Amino acid sequence: MSRRFKRACRRLGVTQSMGRVGSCCDNAVSEAVDYVHRRTFATRTEARLKIATWITRFYNTHRLHSVCGYHSPIDYEHDHRANSVLGLAA
């Protein structure tokens, strides 16, 4: 399964996120999925608000990441969004 996943990531141009060698659980997506599956939300709105709060509270959106060209994820996304609007994004 992991080979198929790796090939799919490569085909889609996705960079796999790993905190250390051999640890597929050390990333924000896995942690967010774990957060979601351990709770029951009354409405979609409640789910969106609680998940967004969890992400901004527990996932460091300001730490520089090498995969983002040593920009913070929040700055990288803002730049990408601005470039997409201008038609400059790949």
C-alpha positions as CSV (number, residue, x, y, z in Angstrom):
1,M,0.0,0.0,0.0
2,S,2.8,2.4,0.8
3,R,4.4,2.0,-2.6
4,R,1.1,2.7,-4.3
5,F,0.6,5.8,-2.1
6,K,4.2,7.0,-2.9
7,R,3.6,6.5,-6.6
8,A,0.3,8.4,-6.4
9,C,2.0,11.3,-4.6
10,R,4.7,11.4,-7.2
11,R,2.2,11.3,-10.0
12,L,0.2,14.1,-8.5
13,G,3.3,16.2,-7.6
14,V,2.6,15.9,-3.9
15,T,5.5,16.1,-1.4
16,Q,5.1,13.6,1.3
17,S,5.4,15.1,4.8
18,M,7.5,13.1,7.3
19,G,8.9,14.4,10.6
20,R,11.6,11.7,10.8
21,V,12.7,8.7,8.9
22,G,10.1,5.9,9.2
23,S,7.4,8.0,10.8
24,C,4.3,8.4,8.7
25,C,2.3,9.7,11.6
26,D,4.3,12.8,12.4
27,N,2.4,15.3,10.2
28,A,-0.4,17.8,10.5
29,V,-2.8,15.8,8.2
30,S,-2.5,12.6,10.2
31,E,-3.0,14.6,13.4
32,A,-6.0,16.4,12.1
33,V,-7.6,13.2,10.8
34,D,-7.1,11.7,14.3
35,Y,-8.7,14.7,15.9
36,V,-11.7,14.5,13.6
37,H,-12.2,10.7,14.1
38,R,-12.2,11.0,17.9
39,R,-15.0,13.5,18.1
40,T,-18.7,13.8,17.1
41,F,-19.9,17.2,15.8
42,A,-23.5,18.3,15.9
43,T,-23.3,20.2,12.7
44,R,-20.9,20.8,9.7
45,T,-20.5,24.3,11.0
46,E,-19.4,23.1,14.4
47,A,-17.0,20.7,12.7
48,R,-15.5,23.4,10.5
49,L,-15.0,25.8,13.4
50,K,-13.5,23.3,15.8
51,I,-11.2,21.8,13.2
52,A,-10.0,25.2,12.0
53,T,-9.4,26.2,15.7
54,W,-7.5,23.0,16.3
55,I,-5.3,23.5,13.2
56,T,-4.5,27.1,14.0
57,R,-3.9,26.4,17.7
58,F,-1.8,23.2,17.4
59,Y,-0.2,23.4,13.9
60,N,2.5,26.0,13.7
61,T,1.4,28.1,10.7
62,H,4.3,30.5,11.2
63,R,7.3,28.2,11.3
64,L,9.5,28.3,8.2
65,H,9.4,25.1,6.1
66,S,12.0,24.0,3.5
67,V,9.3,22.6,1.2
68,C,7.7,26.1,1.1
69,G,11.0,27.7,0.1
70,Y,11.7,28.6,3.7
71,H,8.4,30.6,4.0
72,S,5.8,29.9,6.7
73,P,2.8,27.8,5.5
74,I,0.5,30.8,5.9
75,D,2.8,33.1,3.8
76,Y,3.2,30.4,1.2
77,E,-0.5,29.9,0.8
78,H,-1.2,33.7,0.7
79,D,1.5,34.1,-2.0
80,H,0.1,31.1,-3.9
81,R,-3.4,32.4,-3.8
82,A,-2.3,35.9,-4.9
83,N,-0.3,34.4,-7.8
84,S,-3.2,32.2,-8.8
85,V,-5.5,35.3,-9.0
86,L,-2.8,37.0,-11.2
87,G,-2.5,33.9,-13.3
88,L,1.2,33.3,-12.2
89,A,0.8,30.0,-10.3
90,A,2.0,26.8,-12.0
